[in-house]
Amino acid sequence: MKRLHVMMIKAFIGPLFITFLIVLFILVMQFLWKYVDDLMGKGLEWYVLVELMTYATASFVPLALPLAILLSSIMTLGGLGENSELVPMRSAGLGLLRIMQPLIFTALVLAGGSFYFSNNILPVANLKFHSLLWDVTRKKPALNLRPGIFYNGIDGFSIRAKDKDEDAGTLKDVLIYDHRAAFQGNRTVVRAKSGSMQRSTDGRYLLLTLNNGHFYDEHSPANDEATYPMMRGTFDKDEIRLDLSGLGLDRTDKDLFKDHYKMLTLGQLQLSEDSLREQMAQRGYDQARHLKNSLYIIRMDRTPAEAVHSGTGSVAVEPGSPPLQRNHYDVAMNMVRNNINFMDRSIEERMGRTEQISRFAVEWHRKPMLALACLLFFFIGAPLGAIIRKGGMGLPVVFAIVFFLIFHIISFSTEKLVIAGETAAWPGMWISSLVLLPIAVLLTWKATTDSPLFDADAYYRGWERVRSLFQRTHAHPSTL
């Protein structure tokens, strides 16, 4: 490898690493803002949060890499142009594509790595991420008794303490409603002047010790008018054991999520999509056959009299008689209503199946599309950096954000159209790439030919030439 190639790769890898981390951090912060309400107050261990954030970060890698490549390529070539390092290279007879050759190879490696990550690693990370997120969002809030507020996190109990000493773990004026018995309401009440709480050695139970209290207990069967005596008593010291197993984090079996489209590779997505299409075709055939058979008022294997017997239970009447005609009319009206309801349900079911198939197709096309986006953004960013000749985090960031927003908005919009069934996955998922492709070709051609793309004087001179073609020539020029 030539020394020039090593210098170009080193100049490219540094900005790529920094910008990749910045973009990834921004995307992860977006995830935190979305789920912060579900994560707060759950008493989660630090390693659970680290595991969740790791899987969430992995899910954003394919989206963050194209933007990092775009930004770093603009910064690299723009920095070389700003420091007048491209001029001696071009003077030595090297074309821009020859200068960019090691970076093109690096972009190809990154695109291949992005596709491998999306196809092999990302499904596993998504499986672990969604299963853990399911468990975390459905975990009950941690045991946190706040003074003067009822705590209902423990099944069967509602607890309120008027005051609480955080350091000593003591409670004052404790009020407990026991709801473990069904349909009893607030008929079992325990109240104590003071108390203390501590966890058992295995952490599964909360031992609540109450001092100087009394209790009320009035149990009676639901909807029973009989009266039962109310039990009432006092105590100097009592201990209540509360089960905390429901407050723990129960890990769901990951196999429940393994058939989701985000947890499958390309081969598995194609196989699942084919299976769903076959099921949809078979279901459509069954629905059409059922609807066709339901249109016959009189079955081929029954006589009109039997049809009347089966429809109304009356005695057989002669064909064509008024009772038979009325019966046929009622049967026909009922069958039409049933068929209309059946058709509505069938249409809704078909729309749901079509949307499900579209989601599998979207995910299948998303993996190679994001890999191709890495190359497109490179061939946009590198020529653009060579043209504007500005490095750093100023102007390159503006151009990078503009192109990335164009790509992201088009991609998001077309994805919604594909899921809604307005267009097919091909070319729907590739419209954003097809929009950027001519831009990449134009910028690369302009950069290799040293075209003054952002030179205002060049555009002014061109406008003057066009304007001179339409100016009037005087037949008698002025003698002055």
C-alpha angles and dihedrals in degrees: 000000000000122000090243091057092051091050093050094048092048090049089051101042095057097057090039092057094046096045091044091055092046094050091044091051092052092051092048090050088054088055091050093050089053098050102027092108091054094049101045121091095013097111092232119178117248093244091056090054091046090050092049093048091048093055091044090052091051091054091058097050097092091051096044097048098067092051091047091051091049094049097042093047091053091047094047099049092034091053091049090050093045091052091047092243095127092059097066090044091053090044089055089061098261116140121218093254089052090051090048094047097102090045091050089053090048091050090051090052090049092048090050090047090050091053092047091048093048093047103040112017104030096060090056092046091048091050092053093040097051094043092050092044089051090054095044097048091049096046113112119245117273120264103274116153110200119197113263095005126104115240115211100173094108113076113248098011138086113194131189129178120189093208135010134197107212096194099047096031093229127145132207128208097004119196121189129184114198111213099166093111113076121246093003102111116192096340096122113060130170122189128179135177094228142357147165134221135206137163124252120250093261092045094234097109138047113219108210114191114196127195131200100359145133137217139212122206124181113166124175133155115267117265092010119136093199115109123234127195118256116240115222131175148150133229138191094210132005134171125211122192115210122195112235097179090106091060094060126095108260112200114224121222107264091217088077090069101035095097093056113116093240091059097056136089124229093269093047091047092052092047092048092047092051091049091050091050091051091049091048092050092049091047091050090051091051092048093049091049092049092049092047093052093045092060093072111092093188116039119229092236096053136066121235090253091055089049090055091047092051093045103045108004091233128132120281116273132192118274112262095022118133095251090053092048092050090049091050090050093052092045091049093050092050092048092050091052091048092048092050091051090046092051091050091052091046092052092050091048092049091050090051092049091047091051091049092051090048091055091054090049091048091053091047092055095039094069099058091034093061090045090053089047088064090061094043093051090048093053088048097045101042097051090040091054091049090051101045093037093207124130133182128058099304121078094007090061091054093052092044093052092048094052093042092051090051090051095043096046093048092044093048093047095048091046089057089049091052093049090048089053095243092124139009123262087250116081093002096075092044099051092096090053092045090053092052095043097076089044090054092047092048095048093046091050092047092049095048092049094046090240114179093237095162098029108119093195091058091054090046092052091049091050091050091053091051091045093051090059091064098043117111119246115221116234092211110036117211116270092209 
